[in-house]
Amino acid sequence: MRHTEFWSRMDAALGHGYARTWAEQHTLTELGSRTALEALDAGTAPKVVWEAVWENLGLPLRDK
């Protein structure tokens, strides 16, 4: 997964206006208590970050 696909999925799940804010403010224990944006900036693969977001939000399996 590329960063562009990650952000497209975030926009689809949370809306374009809120996705970036959520990624900057919501910490995820699956990512070492970092935000999605911090994890991406640290080099964590977008697919790994998406899976943590997907689980945290309780999104449907089709979105995984």
N, C-alpha and C positions, 0 to 999 in steps of 0.2 A: 504494500500500500504506500502510495506517495502522500506527501503532506497535503496536496490539493484534494485528494480523495478524503483524507481525514477531515479537512475543513468542510467539505461538501456534506459529509455525513453529520458533522456537528450542526451545520446549518439546518439540515433536514430534521434532526432530532430536537433541536432547541430554538430554531428560528435564527435568521441571520443577525438580528439585532442583539440577541442574548448569548449566542454560542461563544463568542470571543470573551465576553465578560465572565461567563461560567468557567471557561478554560483557564482564565487568569486568577480566579478567586477560590475555586472549590478544590480542596486537597483530597487526594485519593490514597488510602492506605496501600492499595495494590501497587502504587508507584512510589513507595517510600515516603508517604505523607507529603508528596509534592503535588503541585497542580499539573494539569495536562500540559500547559504551556511550558512550565519549568522542566518537565520530563522531556518534551520535544527538544527544547533548547539544550538539554544535557546530552542529547544524542539517542534517546530511547526511540526505538522504531515506532513510527506512527501506528502500525498494526497493534503493537503491544499497548500503546496508549489508548487506542480506540477500544480494545477489548476491556480495559479497565473502566473506561467511560460507559461503555455498553452495559457492563455488569452493574455499575453504580446507579445508573438511571433505570435499570430494570426494563430495558428495551426488548422488543420481541425478537425471537430467534432469527427472523428474516433479516433483521438489521445487523446481525453479527457479521 
